[in-house]
Amino acid sequence: MEGFLNLNKSAGMTSHDCVNRVRRLLKERRVGHGGTLDPAAVGVLPMAIGPMTRLLRFMEGNKVYQATVVLGIATDTDDLEGQELHRKTMSYVTEDAVEGILGNFLGTIEQIPPRYSAVRKDGKKLYELARAGIEVEPEARRVSIQRLDILQWQPGDFPKVKIEIECSSGTYVRSIARDLGAHLGGYGTLAYLVRSQSGGFHLDHAIDLEKMQDLLEQDQPIPLLSPKVALSHLPIAYLTSDQAELWCCGQKVFWPGDSGHVQVWEEEDSFLGIAHCDNRKLQPLTVLRGIQ
């Protein structure tokens, strides 16, 4: 079995929990995910099965989230899963005020990750250090946020705002919630998070673990995506059988396209791997298929 799986992760599971469960269900050791989701978060978790795990590094980084932020509360994890540190009524905040602040987050920004995160410091993950009681100031990271839209506004002593975020890989939505509250003169924390898109993977077409198990018990196929969908951000080079034989043996072949990473196919239906195009030459990077 090989391909890409568009998994709809449920709350309470780590991304690694999902990998282990898929390994057991598919009886396939080679399973990996293409972007961590916090245990409390739900939604799209791209996964690669079989030899496609070698292509995880080529997957598109941009993500889309719907996040509910509650204002007036601060926690040690920057979400409601953590221990409450501060509480302050923020009934003075209006939807227009939030709208005006969101522009500060657009573009390429410096973001400080949550203290409880998988970012590494001196070889240790920040959440490991935090759980050990070791105080560490996370270093700022550069991320890109393309879009921030208000979907829903709920006023009150502790207002709630639901926002849609389109951002680069590595962006912490919990940090956006925390910093939004600070910009408004108080606190903010993440109440709920759904990832609706990750590259070519969309929530509307995702499958959960329970549905996977049902299909397998009924001896039905699991819907896997081809590289044309999972790596749709990469252009495709179609090679003749002679070109494919040369390329799979490590030789460069001519391709009249732009520079960068390229999907390589023999004709229309045989995926060969990923190349880097430079000066109209396809240099093999990851070869998944030999010539039969």
Backbone torsions as a table, in degrees:
resi	resn	phi	psi	omega
1	MET	NA	132.5	179.2
2	GLU	-151.3	149.2	-179.5
3	GLY	146.5	-164.3	179.7
4	PHE	-119.1	138.7	-177.9
5	LEU	-110.9	128.3	176.5
6	ASN	-95.0	91.2	-173.9
7	LEU	-91.6	136.0	172.5
8	ASN	-95.7	99.9	-176.3
9	LYS	-74.2	136.6	176.3
10	SER	-92.6	165.3	-179.1
11	ALA	-70.0	149.7	175.2
12	GLY	94.4	-8.0	180.0
13	MET	-108.9	140.7	170.0
14	THR	-79.1	163.6	177.2
15	SER	-62.0	-36.2	179.2
16	HIS	-69.3	-33.3	173.7
17	ASP	-57.4	-42.4	-179.6
18	CYS	-64.7	-41.6	177.6
19	VAL	-59.0	-46.7	-179.2
20	ASN	-63.4	-40.0	-179.8
21	ARG	-66.2	-42.9	179.3
22	VAL	-65.0	-38.7	176.5
23	ARG	-57.1	-44.1	-178.8
24	ARG	-69.7	-41.5	-178.3
25	LEU	-64.8	-42.5	-175.9
26	LEU	-91.2	-7.9	-176.3
27	LYS	54.5	45.5	-178.0
28	GLU	-133.6	119.8	-178.1
29	ARG	-71.1	-33.9	-174.0
30	ARG	-85.8	89.6	177.3
31	VAL	-136.6	135.0	177.1
32	GLY	-146.1	159.6	179.8
33	HIS	-110.9	157.2	-175.0
34	GLY	-110.5	40.8	177.2
35	GLY	145.6	111.7	-174.6
36	THR	-64.4	139.0	168.8
37	LEU	-115.5	136.1	176.2
38	ASP	-58.4	152.3	-178.9
39	PRO	-54.7	-37.7	-178.0
40	ALA	-76.4	-18.5	-177.7
41	ALA	-79.8	156.7	178.3
42	VAL	-129.2	169.4	174.5
43	GLY	113.9	-156.0	-169.1
44	VAL	-65.5	123.4	172.0
45	LEU	-127.8	97.5	-179.8
46	PRO	-64.0	137.8	178.9
47	MET	-133.6	148.4	176.7
48	ALA	-114.3	139.7	-175.3
49	ILE	-119.4	137.9	176.4
50	GLY	66.5	-142.6	-177.4
51	PRO	-62.5	-16.9	179.3
52	MET	-66.1	-14.6	176.2
53	THR	-60.4	-23.5	178.9
54	ARG	-71.3	-10.0	-176.9
55	LEU	-102.9	3.0	-177.2
56	LEU	-57.0	-34.3	-177.1
57	ARG	-71.0	-14.0	-179.7
58	PHE	-96.1	-1.0	-177.3
59	MET	-72.4	148.8	-177.0
60	GLU	-67.5	141.6	-174.9
61	GLY	-87.3	-22.7	-172.9
62	ASN	-67.4	140.7	-177.6
63	LYS	-129.6	158.3	171.8
64	VAL	-127.5	131.8	-178.5
65	TYR	-128.2	151.1	161.9
66	GLN	-112.4	121.7	-173.8
67	ALA	-125.0	136.3	172.6
68	THR	-104.5	122.2	-178.3
69	VAL	-111.4	130.7	174.2
70	VAL	-103.6	130.0	-177.9
71	LEU	-95.6	145.3	177.4
72	GLY	100.7	-0.2	-179.1
73	ILE	-129.5	135.6	173.8
74	ALA	-122.0	138.0	176.6
75	THR	-128.0	167.5	-178.5
76	ASP	-73.7	-15.5	179.6
77	THR	-108.0	-2.7	-176.9
78	ASP	66.5	19.3	169.0
79	ASP	-145.3	173.2	-174.8
80	LEU	-74.0	-3.3	175.6
81	GLU	-75.9	-17.9	-174.1
82	GLY	-92.5	-177.0	179.2
83	GLN	-83.1	131.0	-179.1
84	GLU	-68.7	132.4	-179.9
85	LEU	-107.7	-40.3	-176.7
86	HIS	-142.4	153.1	176.9
87	ARG	-144.7	132.5	-177.9
88	LYS	-152.5	126.8	178.0
89	THR	-65.8	138.5	-178.5
90	MET	-130.3	44.3	-179.1
91	SER	-65.5	-15.5	179.6
92	TYR	-74.3	-15.0	-176.3
93	VAL	-76.5	134.3	177.3
94	THR	-112.6	164.3	176.8
95	GLU	-61.0	-38.9	179.1
96	ASP	-62.7	-37.2	178.7
97	ALA	-64.4	-41.9	177.6
98	VAL	-64.1	-44.3	179.0
99	GLU	-56.7	-40.7	-179.0
100	GLY	-69.3	-29.5	-178.5
101	ILE	-79.4	-32.6	-172.8
102	LEU	-58.1	-29.2	179.2
103	GLY	-60.9	-23.7	179.2
104	ASN	-67.3	-17.5	-175.9
105	PHE	-97.5	-7.4	-175.6
106	LEU	-79.4	150.3	179.0
107	GLY	91.0	-160.0	177.7
108	THR	-87.3	119.9	-175.2
109	ILE	-130.3	163.1	171.7
110	GLU	-94.5	124.6	-176.5
111	GLN	-124.8	134.5	176.4
112	ILE	-92.5	119.3	-178.7
113	PRO	-65.1	159.6	173.8
114	PRO	-62.3	153.6	177.3
115	ARG	-65.1	-30.3	174.4
116	TYR	-99.2	90.6	179.0
117	SER	-152.6	171.8	-177.1
118	ALA	-88.5	4.0	176.5
119	VAL	-63.2	139.0	-176.6
120	ARG	-95.3	142.6	174.7
121	LYS	-134.1	116.2	-177.5
122	ASP	54.5	40.7	175.8
123	GLY	83.4	-5.1	179.8
124	LYS	-112.7	144.7	174.9
125	LYS	-73.1	144.2	-176.3
126	LEU	-58.7	-37.7	-178.9
127	TYR	-67.9	-28.8	176.3
128	GLU	-67.5	-42.2	178.3
129	LEU	-66.1	-42.0	-179.0
130	ALA	-63.8	-42.3	179.7
131	ARG	-66.2	-26.7	178.3
132	ALA	-84.4	0.9	179.3
133	GLY	78.6	16.4	-179.1
134	ILE	-92.5	120.9	-179.2
135	GLU	-80.6	119.4	179.0
136	VAL	-133.0	134.1	176.4
137	GLU	-90.1	111.5	-179.2
138	PRO	-61.1	144.2	178.4
139	GLU	-85.2	144.0	-179.9
140	ALA	-65.1	145.6	178.3
141	ARG	-125.9	148.0	-180.0
142	ARG	-88.9	125.1	178.1
143	VAL	-132.4	167.4	-178.4
144	SER	-125.2	129.1	178.7
145	ILE	-120.3	115.7	-175.4
146	GLN	-87.5	-30.4	-173.2
147	ARG	-153.2	140.0	174.6
148	LEU	-140.1	112.5	-178.0
149	ASP	-124.5	138.4	174.7
150	ILE	-80.2	125.2	178.3
151	LEU	-99.5	-31.5	-176.2
152	GLN	-157.8	143.5	179.9
153	TRP	-131.0	132.1	178.4
154	GLN	-128.7	105.3	-179.5
155	PRO	-72.8	170.2	179.0
156	GLY	148.5	-175.6	177.6
157	ASP	-61.3	-35.3	177.0
158	PHE	-125.7	80.6	-173.2
159	PRO	-60.9	153.9	175.3
160	LYS	-122.9	138.9	177.2
161	VAL	-132.1	131.1	175.9
162	LYS	-102.3	124.7	-176.5
163	ILE	-127.0	151.8	173.4
164	GLU	-106.8	133.0	-172.6
165	ILE	-126.8	127.1	170.5
166	GLU	-111.2	122.3	-169.3
167	CYS	-150.7	171.2	179.5
168	SER	-81.1	165.4	172.2
169	SER	-60.7	142.7	179.4
170	GLY	93.6	-5.8	178.2
171	THR	-76.5	133.5	175.6
172	TYR	-101.0	114.2	178.8
173	VAL	-68.3	-30.4	175.7
174	ARG	-60.0	-36.8	178.1
175	SER	-68.1	-36.8	176.7
176	ILE	-62.4	-43.6	178.8
177	ALA	-60.8	-47.1	179.7
178	ARG	-60.2	-47.9	-175.7
179	ASP	-72.7	-29.7	176.1
180	LEU	-61.9	-45.5	177.9
181	GLY	-60.8	-40.2	180.0
182	ALA	-65.2	-41.1	178.7
183	HIS	-63.4	-26.1	-178.7
184	LEU	-94.3	10.4	175.6
185	GLY	84.1	23.7	-179.9
186	GLY	-156.9	-128.8	-176.0
187	TYR	-130.7	162.2	175.2
188	GLY	-152.3	146.1	177.9
189	THR	-147.5	154.1	-177.7
190	LEU	-80.9	126.7	179.6
191	ALA	-98.6	-33.6	-176.5
192	TYR	-158.9	142.8	-177.8
193	LEU	-141.3	130.1	174.5
194	VAL	-125.1	129.8	171.2
195	ARG	-95.8	114.7	-175.1
196	SER	-95.6	-15.0	180.0
197	GLN	-156.5	141.6	172.3
198	SER	-142.2	103.4	-175.1
199	GLY	59.3	-125.1	-179.5
200	GLY	-86.5	7.9	-178.9
201	PHE	-100.3	126.1	-176.9
202	HIS	-121.2	144.0	-176.6
203	LEU	-61.6	-34.0	-178.9
204	ASP	-58.0	-24.1	-176.8
205	HIS	-115.0	14.3	-178.4
206	ALA	-81.9	157.3	-179.8
207	ILE	-124.7	138.4	179.6
208	ASP	-92.7	171.4	-175.0
209	LEU	-65.5	-35.3	-179.9
210	GLU	-65.1	-41.7	178.3
211	LYS	-65.8	-38.8	176.5
212	MET	-58.2	-46.4	-178.7
213	GLN	-63.4	-40.6	178.6
214	ASP	-60.8	-44.7	-179.5
215	LEU	-62.5	-42.3	-179.2
216	LEU	-66.3	-39.5	179.0
217	GLU	-65.8	-27.5	177.9
218	GLN	-92.4	7.3	179.8
219	ASP	59.4	37.0	178.3
220	GLN	-102.8	151.2	-178.1
221	PRO	-71.5	146.8	173.8
222	ILE	-83.4	130.1	-179.0
223	PRO	-72.2	109.7	177.7
224	LEU	-109.4	146.9	-180.0
225	LEU	-93.1	146.6	176.0
226	SER	-84.8	165.6	175.9
227	PRO	-57.9	-27.3	179.7
228	LYS	-61.4	-29.1	177.6
229	VAL	-91.7	-50.7	-175.4
230	ALA	-64.9	-31.1	-179.3
231	LEU	-116.8	38.6	-173.9
232	SER	-65.1	-15.7	177.9
233	HIS	-76.1	-11.3	-179.9
234	LEU	-98.4	137.8	175.3
235	PRO	-67.0	162.8	-176.8
236	ILE	-116.2	131.9	173.0
237	ALA	-108.5	122.8	177.0
238	TYR	-99.3	121.9	-177.7
239	LEU	-105.0	151.9	169.9
240	THR	-73.5	168.9	-179.7
241	SER	-63.0	-35.7	178.4
242	ASP	-68.0	-43.6	177.7
243	GLN	-63.8	-41.2	-178.8
244	ALA	-61.8	-40.4	179.4
245	GLU	-63.1	-42.9	178.5
246	LEU	-64.9	-45.8	-175.8
247	TRP	-64.6	-42.4	-179.6
248	CYS	-67.3	-17.6	176.6
249	CYS	-93.1	9.0	174.2
250	GLY	96.2	5.3	-178.4
251	GLN	-93.4	149.6	175.4
252	LYS	-76.1	145.3	175.4
253	VAL	-131.1	156.4	-177.7
254	PHE	-73.8	139.1	172.7
255	TRP	-151.0	123.6	-173.4
256	PRO	-84.1	53.5	-178.9
257	GLY	-121.2	-176.3	-178.9
258	ASP	-78.4	161.3	178.9
259	SER	-69.4	152.4	178.6
260	GLY	127.6	-173.1	179.7
261	HIS	-74.7	143.7	-174.0
262	VAL	-140.5	137.2	168.1
263	GLN	-73.5	140.5	179.4
264	VAL	-119.7	125.7	-179.9
265	TRP	-127.7	146.4	169.1
266	GLU	-92.1	115.3	-172.9
267	GLU	57.1	-132.3	-174.1
268	GLU	-104.9	-20.0	-165.3
269	ASP	-125.8	7.8	-179.0
270	SER	-125.1	107.3	-178.2
271	PHE	-78.6	130.2	-176.5
272	LEU	-106.6	-30.1	-179.6
273	GLY	146.6	-156.0	-175.8
274	ILE	-121.7	135.6	176.8
275	ALA	-121.5	164.6	168.0
276	HIS	-111.4	124.9	-179.6
277	CYS	-93.5	127.5	177.5
278	ASP	-144.4	125.3	-178.2
279	ASN	53.6	41.1	177.1
280	ARG	62.7	29.4	174.5
281	LYS	-124.7	133.3	178.9
282	LEU	-92.3	108.5	177.6
283	GLN	-92.3	122.2	179.8
284	PRO	-60.0	132.0	173.2
285	LEU	-110.1	-53.0	177.0
286	THR	-133.6	112.9	-178.9
287	VAL	-102.8	118.9	-177.9
288	LEU	-104.2	-16.9	-176.7
289	ARG	-131.7	134.5	168.8
290	GLY	-95.4	174.3	177.5
291	ILE	-82.5	126.3	-178.0
292	GLN	-75.9	NA	NA
